[in-house]
Amino acid sequence: MKEHLNLLPVGVAPIGFNREQAAFYWGVSPSKFDELRKKKIAPPPRNADGKLVWFRLDLDQRFASLPYKGGEGTSENDGGEW
């Protein structure tokens, strides 16, 4: 199935994502996203009349709660290499 054209104005982010889009938004593959869902790390989808849709703000909030590498916290200088 062809992806639909982007009907939103430039600069306006969608509020809901399908599974593949949600995974891409998080920077992981769809299969990794499924693993994260099973572990309750990634948020569950919303039900839009039978269609599963991930709410962007749910994704943002859950992603923001992920631990930093090594558990360093929120320090500006975490000692990591870029």
C-alpha positions in Angstrom: 0.0 0.0 0.0 1.4 3.4 -1.0 2.0 5.9 1.8 -0.4 8.7 1.7 0.8 12.2 0.8 1.8 14.5 3.6 -1.3 16.6 3.9 -0.1 18.6 6.9 1.5 22.0 6.3 5.3 22.1 6.4 6.5 22.3 10.0 3.4 20.8 11.5 4.1 17.4 13.1 1.4 14.7 13.1 -0.1 14.0 16.5 -0.6 10.3 15.8 1.7 7.6 14.3 1.2 4.1 13.0 3.5 1.3 14.4 6.3 1.9 11.8 6.2 5.7 12.2 6.3 5.4 16.0 9.3 3.1 15.8 11.1 5.5 13.4 10.2 8.4 15.7 11.9 6.6 18.5 14.9 5.7 16.3 14.4 2.0 16.4 13.2 -0.7 14.1 9.6 -1.9 14.2 10.7 -5.2 15.6 12.7 -3.5 18.4 9.7 -1.2 19.1 7.5 -4.4 19.5 10.1 -5.7 22.0 10.0 -2.4 23.9 6.2 -2.6 23.9 6.2 -6.1 25.3 8.6 -5.0 28.1 6.2 -2.0 28.7 9.1 0.4 27.9 7.3 1.9 24.8 3.8 3.2 25.4 0.7 1.3 24.3 -1.2 2.6 21.3 -4.5 4.4 21.4 -7.6 2.8 19.7 -9.0 5.1 17.0 -12.1 3.1 16.1 -10.2 -0.1 15.6 -7.0 1.5 14.3 -4.0 1.5 16.6 -2.4 4.9 16.8 0.5 6.1 19.0 0.0 9.5 20.5 3.1 11.6 19.9 3.0 13.0 23.4 2.8 9.5 24.9 5.9 8.6 22.9 7.7 11.8 24.0 6.9 11.3 27.7 7.9 7.7 27.7 11.1 8.4 25.8 12.0 11.2 28.2 11.8 8.7 31.1 14.3 6.3 29.6 17.5 6.0 31.6 20.7 7.6 30.4 23.5 5.3 29.3 25.2 3.8 32.4 22.7 5.6 34.6 24.7 8.8 34.8 21.6 10.9 35.2 21.0 14.3 33.6 24.5 15.8 34.0 25.5 17.9 31.0 28.9 16.2 31.0 28.2 12.5 31.2 31.7 11.5 30.3 30.6 9.9 27.1 32.1 10.4 23.7 30.2 11.9 20.8 
